[in-house]
Amino acid sequence: MKTKIVRIGNSQGIRIPKSLLHQCHLDGPVEVDVQGNQLVVRSASASRSGWDEAFRAMRQAGDDQLLDRERSSPFRWDRDEWRW
């Protein structure tokens, strides 16, 4: 499908037919990116999307341990003086 670049205020844009938007499931916020000489438009992912599953997998793998344990601190001040 061919379309023309049109003036939209001080910017330019293209009109995307509703059928294409529906086909690509673009019905909310989108991300626009340049890849080579192509303009790519895709659904914007929700922030922190997939974090619950990632944390669950970390727990199952035993990968959810603290990296900086209190007793492993090399500084006496951290061990003796710091108060939470």
C-alpha positions in Angstrom: 0.0 0.0 0.0 1.3 3.4 -0.9 0.5 6.6 1.0 1.7 10.2 1.0 3.5 12.2 3.7 1.1 15.0 4.8 1.6 18.2 6.8 0.2 18.0 10.3 0.7 21.4 11.9 4.5 22.0 12.0 5.2 18.3 11.6 4.6 15.7 8.9 3.0 12.3 9.1 1.2 9.5 7.3 -2.3 8.4 7.6 -2.6 4.7 8.5 -5.8 3.0 7.4 -7.9 1.5 10.2 -7.7 -2.0 8.7 -3.9 -1.9 9.0 -4.0 -0.7 12.6 -6.4 -3.5 13.4 -4.4 -6.1 11.6 -1.2 -5.0 13.6 -3.1 -4.7 16.9 -2.1 -1.0 17.2 -4.8 0.5 19.3 -2.9 2.4 22.0 0.5 4.0 22.6 3.1 3.1 20.0 6.9 3.2 19.8 8.5 4.5 16.7 12.1 3.5 15.8 14.5 3.7 12.9 16.1 0.5 11.7 18.4 1.1 8.8 16.4 3.1 6.3 13.0 1.9 7.7 10.6 3.5 10.1 9.2 0.8 12.5 6.0 1.4 14.4 5.0 -1.1 17.1 2.8 -1.3 20.2 4.5 0.3 23.2 5.1 -2.3 25.9 3.9 -1.6 29.3 6.6 -0.5 31.7 7.8 -3.4 33.9 5.9 -5.8 31.6 7.0 -9.4 32.3 8.7 -8.6 35.6 6.5 -10.8 37.7 7.3 -13.8 35.5 11.0 -13.0 35.6 11.0 -12.7 39.4 9.1 -15.9 39.8 11.7 -17.7 37.6 14.5 -16.2 39.6 13.0 -17.5 42.8 12.5 -21.0 41.4 16.2 -21.0 40.3 17.4 -19.7 43.7 18.7 -16.6 42.0 17.0 -14.1 44.3 19.6 -13.9 47.0 21.1 -10.6 48.1 24.4 -9.8 46.5 25.6 -7.4 49.3 25.0 -9.1 52.6 25.6 -7.1 55.8 28.5 -9.4 57.0 30.2 -9.3 53.6 30.8 -5.5 53.8 34.5 -4.7 53.9 33.9 -1.5 55.8 33.6 -1.4 59.6 31.4 1.7 59.4 28.8 -0.2 57.3 28.7 -3.0 59.8 28.8 -1.1 63.1 27.5 2.5 62.5 24.9 2.2 59.7 21.2 2.2 61.0 18.3 1.3 58.8 
